[in-house]
Amino acid sequence: MFNRNKKNQLSKDAEEIKEDINTLAEDSVSQVSKDYENIKDEVKTTVNGAIHSMKKEVEYGLSQYNTKAQELADKVHDGLGKEITKYPWVSISVALVIGVMIGGFLKPGRRS
């Protein structure tokens, strides 16, 4: 009788331990899932904020660039400004060639 009671008690204890382990595992998975969702939301918020900030910076930079370009265009002789607007690709090509030439002059010579 003593052995039977001990076996029954051990069986009950084993079942309770199994239930406790299952509950713990389910709670852990649930908590990990909640933490993942929180981190995902934080990352989305941070990335959206960075994108918004970057967009503002780019818009500001382009605005500054356009202002400076317009100031330079206003200083250029009227006929030249009209020719540049007629042939923008030629103007870009000429500016590129001039830039390469200036870069070649400013680049330090190679030493052997």
N, CA, C and O atoms as a Tinker XYZ file with bonds, in Angstrom:
   448  protein
     1  N      0.827000   -1.193000    0.000000    73     2
     2  CA     0.000000    0.000000    0.000000    64     1     3
     3  C      0.876000    1.263000    0.000000    63     2     4     5
     4  O      0.577000    2.270000   -0.642000    81     3
     5  N      1.957000    1.149000    0.747000    73     3     6
     6  CA     2.872000    2.278000    0.848000    64     5     7
     7  C      3.502000    2.582000   -0.509000    63     6     8     9
     8  O      3.623000    3.748000   -0.885000    81     7
     9  N      3.904000    1.547000   -1.246000    73     7    10
    10  CA     4.497000    1.707000   -2.567000    64     9    11
    11  C      3.492000    2.272000   -3.563000    63    10    12    13
    12  O      3.829000    3.113000   -4.396000    81    11
    13  N      2.263000    1.801000   -3.464000    73    11    14
    14  CA     1.217000    2.256000   -4.375000    64    13    15
    15  C      0.951000    3.750000   -4.154000    63    14    16    17
    16  O      0.819000    4.495000   -5.125000    81    15
    17  N      0.871000    4.193000   -2.913000    73    15    18
    18  CA     0.660000    5.613000   -2.608000    64    17    19
    19  C      1.820000    6.464000   -3.126000    63    18    20    21
    20  O      1.623000    7.546000   -3.680000    81    19
    21  N      3.044000    5.939000   -2.928000    73    19    22
    22  CA     4.222000    6.662000   -3.414000    64    21    23
    23  C      4.196000    6.770000   -4.939000    63    22    24    25
    24  O      4.496000    7.826000   -5.495000    81    23
    25  N      3.834000    5.666000   -5.618000    73    23    26
    26  CA     3.764000    5.680000   -7.079000    64    25    27
    27  C      2.716000    6.675000   -7.560000    63    26    28    29
    28  O      2.958000    7.432000   -8.500000    81    27
    29  N      1.550000    6.672000   -6.914000    73    27    30
    30  CA     0.489000    7.620000   -7.288000    64    29    31
    31  C      0.953000    9.061000   -7.083000    63    30    32    33
    32  O      0.718000    9.931000   -7.921000    81    31
    33  N      1.609000    9.288000   -5.963000    73    31    34
    34  CA     2.096000   10.636000   -5.669000    64    33    35
    35  C      3.166000   11.045000   -6.686000    63    34    36    37
    36  O      3.174000   12.183000   -7.154000    81    35
    37  N      4.061000   10.126000   -7.024000    73    35    38
    38  CA     5.094000   10.420000   -8.029000    64    37    39
    39  C      4.468000   10.700000   -9.399000    63    38    40    41
    40  O      4.922000   11.590000  -10.119000    81    39
    41  N      3.447000    9.955000   -9.751000    73    39    42
    42  CA     2.758000   10.181000  -11.024000    64    41    43
    43  C      2.108000   11.557000  -11.048000    63    42    44    45
    44  O      2.204000   12.283000  -12.038000    81    43
    45  N      1.443000   11.911000   -9.943000    73    43    46
    46  CA     0.809000   13.233000   -9.854000    64    45    47
    47  C      1.866000   14.335000   -9.935000    63    46    48    49
    48  O      1.688000   15.330000  -10.638000    81    47
    49  N      2.958000   14.146000   -9.212000    73    47    50
    50  CA     4.035000   15.143000   -9.232000    64    49    51
    51  C      4.623000   15.285000  -10.634000    63    50    52    53
    52  O      4.898000   16.395000  -11.091000    81    51
    53  N      4.814000   14.153000  -11.311000    73    51    54
    54  CA     5.352000   14.174000  -12.671000    64    53    55
    55  C      4.408000   14.923000  -13.608000    63    54    56    57
    56  O      4.863000   15.713000  -14.435000    81    55
    57  N      3.102000   14.688000  -13.490000    73    55    58
    58  CA     2.109000   15.384000  -14.317000    64    57    59
    59  C      2.129000   16.888000  -14.039000    63    58    60    61
    60  O      2.065000   17.696000  -14.966000    81    59
    61  N      2.218000   17.253000  -12.783000    73    59    62
    62  CA     2.269000   18.677000  -12.423000    64    61    63
    63  C      3.524000   19.333000  -12.984000    63    62    64    65
    64  O      3.482000   20.464000  -13.470000    81    63
    65  N      4.640000   18.614000  -12.913000    73    63    66
    66  CA     5.889000   19.154000  -13.455000    64    65    67
    67  C      5.771000   19.325000  -14.965000    63    66    68    69
    68  O      6.210000   20.341000  -15.505000    81    67
    69  N      5.181000   18.341000  -15.661000    73    67    70
    70  CA     4.971000   18.458000  -17.106000    64    69    71
    71  C      4.111000   19.670000  -17.437000    63    70    72    73
    72  O      4.417000   20.420000  -18.364000    81    71
    73  N      3.036000   19.860000  -16.679000    73    71    74
    74  CA     2.147000   20.998000  -16.909000    64    73    75
    75  C      2.882000   22.317000  -16.656000    63    74    76    77
    76  O      2.735000   23.276000  -17.414000    81    75
    77  N      3.671000   22.351000  -15.582000    73    75    78
    78  CA     4.430000   23.558000  -15.273000    64    77    79
    79  C      5.444000   23.875000  -16.371000    63    78    80    81
    80  O      5.612000   25.034000  -16.753000    81    79
    81  N      6.120000   22.838000  -16.879000    73    79    82
    82  CA     7.096000   23.041000  -17.951000    64    81    83
    83  C      6.392000   23.525000  -19.217000    63    82    84    85
    84  O      6.884000   24.430000  -19.891000    81    83
    85  N      5.252000   22.932000  -19.542000    73    83    86
    86  CA     4.496000   23.374000  -20.722000    64    85    87
    87  C      4.045000   24.824000  -20.569000    63    86    88    89
    88  O      4.148000   25.611000  -21.510000    81    87
    89  N      3.554000   25.174000  -19.399000    73    87    90
    90  CA     3.117000   26.552000  -19.142000    64    89    91
    91  C      4.289000   27.513000  -19.259000    63    90    92    93
    92  O      4.169000   28.581000  -19.860000    81    91
    93  N      5.419000   27.131000  -18.683000    73    91    94
    94  CA     6.617000   27.968000  -18.757000    64    93    95
    95  C      7.064000   28.162000  -20.197000    63    94    96    97
    96  O      7.416000   29.272000  -20.597000    81    95
    97  N      7.051000   27.091000  -20.973000    73    95    98
    98  CA     7.458000   27.171000  -22.379000    64    97    99
    99  C      6.500000   28.079000  -23.155000    63    98   100   101
   100  O      6.942000   28.923000  -23.935000    81    99
   101  N      5.211000   27.911000  -22.947000    73    99   102
   102  CA     4.226000   28.745000  -23.642000    64   101   103
   103  C      4.379000   30.213000  -23.256000    63   102   104   105
   104  O      4.306000   31.094000  -24.114000    81   103
   105  N      4.591000   30.478000  -21.967000    73   103   106
   106  CA     4.788000   31.856000  -21.506000    64   105   107
   107  C      6.055000   32.451000  -22.109000    63   106   108   109
   108  O      6.073000   33.618000  -22.500000    81   107
   109  N      7.108000   31.653000  -22.185000    73   107   110
   110  CA     8.372000   32.128000  -22.753000    64   109   111
   111  C      8.213000   32.467000  -24.228000    63   110   112   113
   112  O      8.681000   33.509000  -24.687000    81   111
   113  N      7.553000   31.586000  -24.965000    73   111   114
   114  CA     7.328000   31.837000  -26.390000    64   113   115
   115  C      6.472000   33.087000  -26.566000    63   114   116   117
   116  O      6.742000   33.909000  -27.441000    81   115
   117  N      5.459000   33.228000  -25.749000    73   115   118
   118  CA     4.596000   34.402000  -25.823000    64   117   119
   119  C      5.392000   35.673000  -25.544000    63   118   120   121
   120  O      5.217000   36.677000  -26.235000    81   119
   121  N      6.261000   35.640000  -24.540000    73   119   122
   122  CA     7.058000   36.812000  -24.191000    64   121   123
   123  C      8.047000   37.146000  -25.308000    63   122   124   125
   124  O      8.234000   38.315000  -25.644000    81   123
   125  N      8.674000   36.132000  -25.878000    73   123   126
   126  CA     9.602000   36.359000  -26.983000    64   125   127
   127  C      8.857000   36.990000  -28.164000    63   126   128   129
   128  O      9.370000   37.902000  -28.813000    81   127
   129  N      7.669000   36.507000  -28.432000    73   127   130
   130  CA     6.873000   37.050000  -29.525000    64   129   131
   131  C      6.536000   38.525000  -29.270000    63   130   132   133
   132  O      6.626000   39.353000  -30.177000    81   131
   133  N      6.155000   38.842000  -28.048000    73   131   134
   134  CA     5.846000   40.239000  -27.700000    64   133   135
   135  C      7.084000   41.111000  -27.832000    63   134   136   137
   136  O      7.014000   42.221000  -28.359000    81   135
   137  N      8.226000   40.605000  -27.350000    73   135   138
   138  CA     9.474000   41.367000  -27.448000    64   137   139
   139  C      9.855000   41.599000  -28.906000    63   138   140   141
   140  O     10.301000   42.686000  -29.274000    81   139
   141  N      9.676000   40.574000  -29.728000    73   139   142
   142  CA     9.970000   40.701000  -31.159000    64   141   143
   143  C      9.099000   41.786000  -31.791000    63   142   144   145
   144  O      9.597000   42.618000  -32.549000    81   143
   145  N      7.825000   41.780000  -31.487000    73   143   146
   146  CA     6.911000   42.787000  -32.037000    64   145   147
   147  C      7.319000   44.188000  -31.585000    63   146   148   149
   148  O      7.292000   45.131000  -32.377000    81   147
   149  N      7.697000   44.325000  -30.312000    73   147   150
   150  CA     8.123000   45.637000  -29.808000    64   149   151
   151  C      9.381000   46.118000  -30.522000    63   150   152   153
   152  O      9.477000   47.280000  -30.916000    81   151
   153  N     10.340000   45.218000  -30.684000    73   151   154
   154  CA    11.585000   45.594000  -31.368000    64   153   155
   155  C     11.299000   45.948000  -32.819000    63   154   156   157
   156  O     11.852000   46.912000  -33.348000    81   155
   157  N     10.438000   45.169000  -33.462000    73   155   158
   158  CA    10.087000   45.438000  -34.854000    64   157   159
   159  C      9.442000   46.816000  -34.988000    63   158   160   161
   160  O      9.755000   47.559000  -35.918000    81   159
   161  N      8.550000   47.156000  -34.074000    73   159   162
   162  CA     7.908000   48.467000  -34.110000    64   161   163
   163  C      8.915000   49.591000  -33.876000    63   162   164   165
   164  O      8.841000   50.635000  -34.524000    81   163
   165  N      9.853000   49.383000  -32.956000    73   163   166
   166  CA    10.882000   50.390000  -32.691000    64   165   167
   167  C     11.772000   50.601000  -33.912000    63   166   168   169
   168  O     12.125000   51.733000  -34.244000    81   167
   169  N     12.131000   49.506000  -34.574000    73   167   170
   170  CA    12.971000   49.606000  -35.763000    64   169   171
   171  C     12.237000   50.356000  -36.869000    63   170   172   173
   172  O     12.815000   51.212000  -37.539000    81   171
   173  N     10.958000   50.028000  -37.056000    73   171   174
   174  CA    10.168000   50.733000  -38.075000    64   173   175
   175  C     10.126000   52.226000  -37.789000    63   174   176   177
   176  O     10.300000   53.046000  -38.690000    81   175
   177  N      9.893000   52.570000  -36.528000    73   175   178
   178  CA     9.823000   53.984000  -36.150000    64   177   179
   179  C     11.162000   54.674000  -36.400000    63   178   180   181
   180  O     11.209000   55.779000  -36.940000    81   179
   181  N     12.236000   54.020000  -36.008000    73   179   182
   182  CA    13.567000   54.610000  -36.188000    64   181   183
   183  C     13.902000   54.783000  -37.662000    63   182   184   185
   184  O     14.406000   55.830000  -38.068000    81   183
   185  N     13.625000   53.759000  -38.467000    73   183   186
   186  CA    13.927000   53.832000  -39.895000    64   185   187
   187  C     13.076000   54.905000  -40.565000    63   186   188   189
   188  O     13.576000   55.669000  -41.391000    81   187
   189  N     11.807000   54.965000  -40.218000    73   187   190
   190  CA    10.945000   55.998000  -40.803000    64   189   191
   191  C     11.428000   57.394000  -40.429000    63   190   192   193
   192  O     11.404000   58.304000  -41.257000    81   191
   193  N     11.865000   57.564000  -39.189000    73   191   194
   194  CA    12.400000   58.853000  -38.762000    64   193   195
   195  C     13.668000   59.211000  -39.521000    63   194   196   197
   196  O     13.854000   60.359000  -39.923000    81   195
   197  N     14.542000   58.224000  -39.717000    73   195   198
   198  CA    15.786000   58.464000  -40.454000    64   197   199
   199  C     15.496000   58.817000  -41.909000    63   198   200   201
   200  O     16.128000   59.709000  -42.476000    81   199
   201  N     14.541000   58.115000  -42.508000    73   199   202
   202  CA    14.177000   58.402000  -43.899000    64   201   203
   203  C     13.613000   59.812000  -44.013000    63   202   204   205
   204  O     13.962000   60.552000  -44.933000    81   203
   205  N     12.753000   60.177000  -43.093000    73   203   206
   206  CA    12.160000   61.518000  -43.109000    64   205   207
   207  C     13.244000   62.580000  -42.961000    63   206   208   209
   208  O     13.249000   63.580000  -43.679000    81   207
   209  N     14.151000   62.355000  -42.034000    73   207   210
   210  CA    15.244000   63.307000  -41.795000    64   209   211
   211  C     16.148000   63.407000  -43.022000    63   210   212   213
   212  O     16.537000   64.504000  -43.424000    81   211
   213  N     16.482000   62.259000  -43.615000    73   211   214
   214  CA    17.329000   62.260000  -44.794000    64   213   215
   215  C     16.655000   62.981000  -45.961000    63   214   216   217
   216  O     17.290000   63.717000  -46.715000    81   215
   217  N     15.371000   62.749000  -46.081000    73   215   218
   218  CA    14.620000   63.394000  -47.161000    64   217   219
   219  C     14.658000   64.917000  -47.006000    63   218   220   221
   220  O     14.835000   65.647000  -47.980000    81   219
   221  N     14.490000   65.379000  -45.771000    73   219   222
   222  CA    14.551000   66.821000  -45.521000    64   221   223
   223  C     15.931000   67.377000  -45.857000    63   222   224   225
   224  O     16.051000   68.444000  -46.460000    81   223
   225  N     16.985000   66.632000  -45.457000    73   223   226
   226  CA    18.354000   67.076000  -45.722000    64   225   227
   227  C     18.623000   67.137000  -47.222000    63   226   228   229
   228  O     19.237000   68.090000  -47.702000    81   227
   229  N     18.173000   66.134000  -47.961000    73   227   230
   230  CA    18.386000   66.121000  -49.408000    64   229   231
   231  C     17.624000   67.272000  -50.062000    63   230   232   233
   232  O     18.153000   67.952000  -50.941000    81   231
   233  N     16.393000   67.486000  -49.635000    73   231   234
   234  CA    15.609000   68.591000  -50.196000    64   233   235
   235  C     16.279000   69.931000  -49.915000    63   234   236   237
   236  O     16.326000   70.806000  -50.780000    81   235
   237  N     16.799000   70.084000  -48.693000    73   235   238
   238  CA    17.490000   71.324000  -48.338000    64   237   239
   239  C     18.747000   71.494000  -49.186000    63   238   240   241
   240  O     19.016000   72.585000  -49.689000    81   239
   241  N     19.524000   70.405000  -49.345000    73   239   242
   242  CA    20.741000   70.468000  -50.156000    64   241   243
   243  C     20.436000   70.808000  -51.603000    63   242   244   245
   244  O     21.128000   71.624000  -52.213000    81   243
   245  N     19.395000   70.180000  -52.158000    73   243   246
   246  CA    19.019000   70.484000  -53.542000    64   245   247
   247  C     18.539000   71.928000  -53.684000    63   246   248   249
   248  O     18.812000   72.589000  -54.686000    81   247
   249  N     17.838000   72.395000  -52.692000    73   247   250
   250  CA    17.387000   73.789000  -52.710000    64   249   251
   251  C     18.582000   74.733000  -52.711000    63   250   252   253
   252  O     18.616000   75.706000  -53.464000    81   251
   253  N     19.569000   74.434000  -51.853000    73   251   254
   254  CA    20.777000   75.265000  -51.811000    64   253   255
   255  C     21.515000   75.210000  -53.150000    63   254   256   257
   256  O     21.963000   76.236000  -53.663000    81   255
   257  N     21.636000   74.002000  -53.710000    73   255   258
   258  CA    22.315000   73.830000  -54.986000    64   257   259
   259  C     21.594000   74.612000  -56.085000    63   258   260   261
   260  O     22.227000   75.315000  -56.873000    81   259
   261  N     20.277000   74.485000  -56.131000    73   259   262
   262  CA    19.510000   75.201000  -57.159000    64   261   263
   263  C     19.653000   76.712000  -57.019000    63   262   264   265
   264  O     19.740000   77.431000  -58.014000    81   263
   265  N     19.677000   77.186000  -55.778000    73   263   266
   266  CA    19.849000   78.623000  -55.542000    64   265   267
   267  C     21.200000   79.099000  -56.066000    63   266   268   269
   268  O     21.284000   80.115000  -56.757000    81   267
   269  N     22.265000   78.352000  -55.728000    73   267   270
   270  CA    23.611000   78.719000  -56.196000    64   269   271
   271  C     23.698000   78.630000  -57.720000    63   270   272   273
   272  O     24.275000   79.509000  -58.360000    81   271
   273  N     23.131000   77.580000  -58.298000    73   271   274
   274  CA    23.165000   77.430000  -59.750000    64   273   275
   275  C     22.414000   78.571000  -60.426000    63   274   276   277
   276  O     22.849000   79.078000  -61.459000    81   275
   277  N     21.296000   78.970000  -59.847000    73   275   278
   278  CA    20.534000   80.080000  -60.422000    64   277   279
   279  C     21.316000   81.390000  -60.312000    63   278   280   281
   280  O     21.295000   82.208000  -61.231000    81   279
   281  N     22.012000   81.589000  -59.176000    73   279   282
   282  CA    22.843000   82.789000  -59.014000    64   281   283
   283  C     23.933000   82.830000  -60.080000    63   282   284   285
   284  O     24.183000   83.874000  -60.682000    81   283
   285  N     24.586000   81.676000  -60.312000    73   283   286
   286  CA    25.626000   81.619000  -61.342000    64   285   287
   287  C     25.040000   81.846000  -62.731000    63   286   288   289
   288  O     25.628000   82.548000  -63.554000    81   287
   289  N     23.891000   81.254000  -62.985000    73   287   290
   290  CA    23.253000   81.420000  -64.290000    64   289   291
   291  C     22.860000   82.871000  -64.524000    63   290   292   293
   292  O     22.914000   83.358000  -65.653000    81   291
   293  N     22.463000   83.564000  -63.459000    73   291   294
   294  CA    22.096000   84.971000  -63.595000    64   293   295
   295  C     23.312000   85.832000  -63.910000    63   294   296   297
   296  O     23.182000   86.870000  -64.558000    81   295
   297  N     24.483000   85.416000  -63.464000    73   295   298
   298  CA    25.720000   86.180000  -63.701000    64   297   299
   299  C     26.282000   85.955000  -65.101000    63   298   300   301
   300  O     27.029000   86.790000  -65.612000    81   299
   301  N     25.924000   84.826000  -65.726000    73   299   302
   302  CA    26.453000   84.486000  -67.047000    64   301   303
   303  C     25.820000   85.381000  -68.094000    63   302   304   305
   304  O     24.660000   85.777000  -67.978000    81   303
   305  N     26.607000   85.696000  -69.129000    73   303   306
   306  CA    26.111000   86.523000  -70.234000    64   305   307
   307  C     24.826000   85.917000  -70.782000    63   306   308   309
   308  O     24.703000   84.696000  -70.879000    81   307
   309  N     23.877000   86.762000  -71.138000    73   307   310
   310  CA    22.552000   86.321000  -71.569000    64   309   311
   311  C     22.595000   85.328000  -72.727000    63   310   312   313
   312  O     21.905000   84.310000  -72.685000    81   311
   313  N     23.375000   85.596000  -73.736000    73   311   314
   314  CA    23.433000   84.714000  -74.904000    64   313   315
   315  C     23.976000   83.339000  -74.543000    63   314   316   317
   316  O     23.486000   82.325000  -75.040000    81   315
   317  N     24.990000   83.301000  -73.676000    73   315   318
   318  CA    25.579000   82.026000  -73.274000    64   317   319
   319  C     24.578000   81.200000  -72.459000    63   318   320   321
   320  O     24.472000   79.988000  -72.643000    81   319
   321  N     23.853000   81.860000  -71.565000    73   319   322
   322  CA    22.847000   81.156000  -70.764000    64   321   323
   323  C     21.765000   80.533000  -71.627000    63   322   324   325
   324  O     21.296000   79.432000  -71.337000    81   323
   325  N     21.364000   81.224000  -72.685000    73   323   326
   326  CA    20.342000   80.685000  -73.586000    64   325   327
   327  C     20.879000   79.494000  -74.370000    63   326   328   329
   328  O     20.161000   78.519000  -74.595000    81   327
   329  N     22.145000   79.573000  -74.786000    73   327   330
   330  CA    22.755000   78.464000  -75.523000    64   329   331
   331  C     22.878000   77.223000  -74.633000    63   330   332   333
   332  O     22.652000   76.098000  -75.077000    81   331
   333  N     23.240000   77.452000  -73.375000    73   331   334
   334  CA    23.370000   76.328000  -72.445000    64   333   335
   335  C     22.027000   75.640000  -72.251000    63   334   336   337
   336  O     21.962000   74.412000  -72.212000    81   335
   337  N     20.960000   76.412000  -72.128000    73   335   338
   338  CA    19.644000   75.790000  -71.948000    64   337   339
   339  C     19.165000   75.090000  -73.209000    63   338   340   341
   340  O     18.359000   74.163000  -73.126000    81   339
   341  N     19.651000   75.518000  -74.396000    73   339   342
   342  CA    19.276000   74.845000  -75.640000    64   341   343
   343  C     19.963000   73.487000  -75.763000    63   342   344   345
   344  O     19.369000   72.520000  -76.240000    81   343
   345  N     21.235000   73.426000  -75.324000    73   343   346
   346  CA    22.050000   72.222000  -75.491000    64   345   347
   347  C     22.621000   71.760000  -74.145000    63   346   348   349
   348  O     23.820000   71.895000  -73.898000    81   347
   349  N     21.767000   71.220000  -73.284000    73   347   350
   350  CA    22.254000   70.871000  -71.941000    64   349   351
   351  C     23.300000   69.749000  -71.939000    63   350   352   353
   352  O     24.222000   69.774000  -71.123000    81   351
   353  N     23.172000   68.770000  -72.834000    73   351   354
   354  CA    24.135000   67.653000  -72.830000    64   353   355
   355  C     25.503000   68.107000  -73.322000    63   354   356   357
   356  O     26.530000   67.623000  -72.845000    81   355
   357  N     25.520000   69.015000  -74.252000    73   355   358
   358  CA    26.798000   69.558000  -74.714000    64   357   359
   359  C     27.444000   70.331000  -73.569000    63   358   360   361
   360  O     28.649000   70.231000  -73.340000    81   359
   361  N     26.634000   71.098000  -72.860000    73   359   362
   362  CA    27.151000   71.876000  -71.734000    64   361   363
   363  C     27.709000   70.966000  -70.647000    63   362   364   365
   364  O     28.762000   71.247000  -70.075000    81   363
   365  N     27.012000   69.893000  -70.366000    73   363   366
   366  CA    27.479000   68.941000  -69.346000    64   365   367
   367  C     28.777000   68.290000  -69.812000    63   366   368   369
   368  O     29.696000   68.114000  -69.012000    81   367
   369  N     28.867000   67.930000  -71.091000    73   367   370
   370  CA    30.082000   67.297000  -71.618000    64   369   371
   371  C     31.268000   68.247000  -71.539000    63   370   372   373
   372  O     32.363000   67.844000  -71.149000    81   371
   373  N     31.056000   69.501000  -71.907000    73   371   374
   374  CA    32.139000   70.489000  -71.832000    64   373   375
   375  C     32.576000   70.668000  -70.380000    63   374   376   377
   376  O     33.773000   70.720000  -70.098000    81   375
   377  N     31.634000   70.762000  -69.473000    73   375   378
   378  CA    31.979000   70.920000  -68.054000    64   377   379
   379  C     32.750000   69.696000  -67.560000    63   378   380   381
   380  O     33.683000   69.836000  -66.770000    81   379
   381  N     32.377000   68.514000  -68.009000    73   379   382
   382  CA    33.074000   67.287000  -67.605000    64   381   383
   383  C     34.512000   67.292000  -68.112000    63   382   384   385
   384  O     35.433000   66.961000  -67.366000    81   383
   385  N     34.712000   67.667000  -69.375000    73   383   386
   386  CA    36.065000   67.721000  -69.947000    64   385   387
   387  C     36.911000   68.734000  -69.192000    63   386   388   389
   388  O     38.066000   68.457000  -68.868000    81   387
   389  N     36.360000   69.888000  -68.914000    73   387   390
   390  CA    37.098000   70.914000  -68.159000    64   389   391
   391  C     37.452000   70.393000  -66.770000    63   390   392   393
   392  O     38.564000   70.616000  -66.289000    81   391
   393  N     36.515000   69.699000  -66.120000    73   391   394
   394  CA    36.774000   69.130000  -64.795000    64   393   395
   395  C     37.890000   68.101000  -64.819000    63   394   396   397
   396  O     38.734000   68.077000  -63.923000    81   395
   397  N     37.901000   67.242000  -65.848000    73   395   398
   398  CA    38.957000   66.232000  -65.969000    64   397   399
   399  C     40.303000   66.911000  -66.201000    63   398   400   401
   400  O     41.314000   66.495000  -65.634000    81   399
   401  N     40.320000   67.943000  -67.024000    73   399   402
   402  CA    41.578000   68.655000  -67.281000    64   401   403
   403  C     42.102000   69.319000  -66.010000    63   402   404   405
   404  O     43.295000   69.244000  -65.715000    81   403
   405  N     41.231000   69.953000  -65.273000    73   403   406
   406  CA    41.649000   70.600000  -64.024000    64   405   407
   407  C     42.125000   69.537000  -63.031000    63   406   408   409
   408  O     43.123000   69.735000  -62.338000    81   407
   409  N     41.422000   68.432000  -62.963000    73   407   410
   410  CA    41.837000   67.334000  -62.082000    64   409   411
   411  C     43.201000   66.799000  -62.463000    63   410   412   413
   412  O     44.009000   66.475000  -61.592000    81   411
   413  N     43.465000   66.702000  -63.757000    73   411   414
   414  CA    44.776000   66.229000  -64.234000    64   413   415
   415  C     45.888000   67.179000  -63.848000    63   414   416   417
   416  O     46.988000   66.746000  -63.503000    81   415
   417  N     45.612000   68.463000  -63.903000    73   415   418
   418  CA    46.633000   69.444000  -63.519000    64   417   419
   419  C     46.873000   69.447000  -62.013000    63   418   420   421
   420  O     48.004000   69.635000  -61.565000    81   419
   421  N     45.826000   69.243000  -61.239000    73   419   422
   422  CA    45.946000   69.314000  -59.782000    64   421   423
   423  C     46.445000   68.016000  -59.161000    63   422   424   425
   424  O     46.924000   68.015000  -58.027000    81   423
   425  N     46.335000   66.907000  -59.899000    73   423   426
   426  CA    46.741000   65.616000  -59.354000    64   425   427
   427  C     48.263000   65.585000  -59.231000    63   426   428   429
   428  O     48.971000   65.977000  -60.159000    81   427
   429  N     48.766000   65.120000  -58.085000    73   427   430
   430  CA    50.218000   65.045000  -57.942000    64   429   431
   431  C     50.793000   64.024000  -58.914000    63   430   432   433
   432  O     50.171000   63.001000  -59.198000    81   431
   433  N     51.999000   64.316000  -59.424000    73   431   434
   434  CA    52.646000   63.423000  -60.394000    64   433   435
   435  C     53.028000   62.098000  -59.764000    63   434   436   437
   436  O     53.305000   62.030000  -58.566000    81   435
   437  N     53.043000   61.052000  -60.560000    73   435   438
   438  CA    53.433000   59.725000  -60.070000    64   437   439
   439  C     54.940000   59.671000  -59.929000    63   438   440   441
   440  O     55.685000   60.213000  -60.745000    81   439
   441  N     55.362000   59.012000  -58.883000    73   439   442
   442  CA    56.795000   58.831000  -58.656000    64   441   443
   443  C     57.141000   57.367000  -58.881000    63   442   444   445
   444  O     56.466000   56.476000  -58.365000    81   443
   445  N     58.161000   57.129000  -59.630000    73   443   446
   446  CA    58.561000   55.745000  -59.895000    64   445   447
   447  C     59.686000   55.319000  -59.003000    63   446   448
   448  O     60.146000   54.181000  -59.093000    81   447
